[in-house]
Amino acid sequence: VQLQASGGGLVQAGGSLRLSCAASGRIFSSYAMGWFRQAPGKVREFVAIIRWGAGTTYFADHVKGRFTISRDNAKNTVYLQMNSLKPEDTAVYYCAVDRNPLTTSPGGMDYWGKGTLVTVSS
């Protein structure tokens, strides 16, 4: 599975962005696709994840109510809609696939895409 993330950019605080991640290769209904982020000098952290078959979603506490995650099964694409962005959301955002979703830890992911940079100005 190869992943290609896009949609990052520069936005003012309070603004919105939508990230996309297109997967090549088969995404089985048992898989999950998610988003993580890594700010400068910080460890990579979980943002949101969606189970490919059931569509069940999970969010990190710091993005609940502001971010939503969705998928388009036909396009093998997952989206991250980010609203009410804050400067602390500035990071490189990565999409990932988990073949056996049991955790939201970055170490549990099986495939990673290259990141896309999101910069939120104050």
C-alpha positions as CSV (number, residue, x, y, z in Angstrom):
1,V,0.0,0.0,0.0
2,Q,1.3,3.4,-1.0
3,L,-0.2,6.6,0.5
4,Q,-0.2,10.1,-1.0
5,A,-1.2,13.0,1.2
6,S,-2.1,16.4,0.0
7,G,-4.0,19.5,1.0
8,G,-1.6,21.2,3.4
9,G,-0.8,24.8,3.4
10,L,-0.8,28.1,5.2
11,V,-4.0,29.3,7.0
12,Q,-4.9,31.9,9.6
13,A,-6.0,30.9,13.0
14,G,-9.7,30.1,12.9
15,G,-9.6,28.9,9.3
16,S,-10.1,25.5,7.8
17,L,-8.2,23.1,5.6
18,R,-9.1,19.7,4.2
19,L,-6.4,17.1,3.8
20,S,-6.7,14.1,1.5
21,C,-4.8,10.8,1.5
22,A,-5.1,8.5,-1.5
23,A,-4.1,4.9,-1.2
24,S,-2.9,2.7,-4.0
25,G,-3.3,-1.0,-3.3
26,R,-6.1,-2.8,-1.7
27,I,-7.6,-1.4,1.5
28,F,-9.5,-4.2,3.2
29,S,-12.6,-3.5,5.4
30,S,-10.7,-4.7,8.4
31,Y,-8.1,-2.0,8.0
32,A,-8.1,1.5,9.5
33,M,-6.7,4.7,8.0
34,G,-5.6,7.5,10.1
35,W,-3.9,10.8,10.5
36,F,-1.0,11.7,12.7
37,R,1.0,14.8,13.1
38,Q,4.5,15.9,14.1
39,A,5.4,19.4,15.2
40,P,9.0,20.6,15.2
41,G,10.9,19.1,18.1
42,K,8.0,16.9,19.1
43,V,7.1,13.3,18.8
44,R,4.6,12.1,16.2
45,E,1.1,12.0,17.7
46,F,-2.3,10.6,16.9
47,V,-4.9,12.8,15.4
48,A,-7.8,10.8,14.0
49,I,-8.5,7.3,12.6
50,I,-11.4,5.6,10.8
51,R,-12.2,2.0,10.4
52,W,-12.4,1.3,6.7
53,G,-15.4,-1.1,6.8
54,A,-17.6,0.2,9.6
55,G,-16.6,3.8,9.3
56,T,-16.1,4.1,13.1
57,T,-14.0,7.1,14.0
58,Y,-11.8,8.1,16.9
59,F,-10.2,11.4,17.6
60,A,-7.5,12.7,19.9
61,D,-8.9,14.9,22.6
62,H,-7.2,18.0,21.3
63,V,-9.0,17.9,18.0
64,K,-12.4,16.6,19.1
65,G,-15.2,18.9,17.9
66,R,-12.9,20.7,15.4
67,F,-11.7,17.9,13.1
68,T,-13.6,15.3,11.2
69,I,-12.4,12.2,9.3
70,S,-14.2,10.6,6.5
71,R,-13.5,8.1,3.7
72,D,-14.4,7.4,0.1
73,N,-14.2,3.7,-0.4
74,A,-14.5,3.9,-4.1
75,K,-11.6,6.3,-4.3
76,N,-9.5,4.6,-1.6
77,T,-9.2,8.1,-0.1
78,V,-9.4,9.3,3.5
79,Y,-10.0,13.0,4.3
80,L,-9.3,15.1,7.3
81,Q,-11.5,18.2,7.6
82,M,-9.8,20.6,10.0
83,N,-11.9,23.6,11.3
84,S,-11.2,26.3,13.8
85,L,-7.5,25.8,13.4
86,K,-5.1,27.0,16.0
87,P,-1.4,27.8,15.8
88,E,-0.7,24.7,17.9
89,D,-2.1,22.6,15.1
90,T,0.9,23.6,13.0
91,A,2.7,20.3,12.1
92,V,3.5,17.9,9.3
93,Y,0.5,15.7,8.9
94,Y,0.9,12.1,7.9
95,C,-1.6,9.5,6.9
96,A,-1.2,5.9,7.8
97,V,-2.8,2.5,7.4
98,D,-3.2,-0.1,10.1
99,R,-3.9,-3.6,8.9
100,N,-4.9,-4.8,12.4
101,P,-6.3,-1.8,14.2
102,L,-5.8,-2.3,17.9
103,T,-4.1,0.9,18.9
104,T,-3.8,4.5,17.9
105,S,-0.1,4.5,18.5
106,P,2.1,5.5,15.6
107,G,4.1,2.3,16.3
108,G,1.0,0.3,15.4
109,M,0.7,1.6,11.8
110,D,1.9,-0.5,8.9
111,Y,2.1,1.9,6.1
112,W,2.9,5.6,6.0
113,G,2.6,8.4,3.5
114,K,4.9,11.3,3.1
115,G,3.6,14.2,5.2
116,T,1.9,17.4,4.2
117,L,2.8,20.6,6.1
118,V,0.0,22.6,7.8
119,T,1.0,26.0,9.1
120,V,-1.5,28.0,11.1
121,S,-0.6,31.6,11.7
122,S,-1.8,33.7,14.6
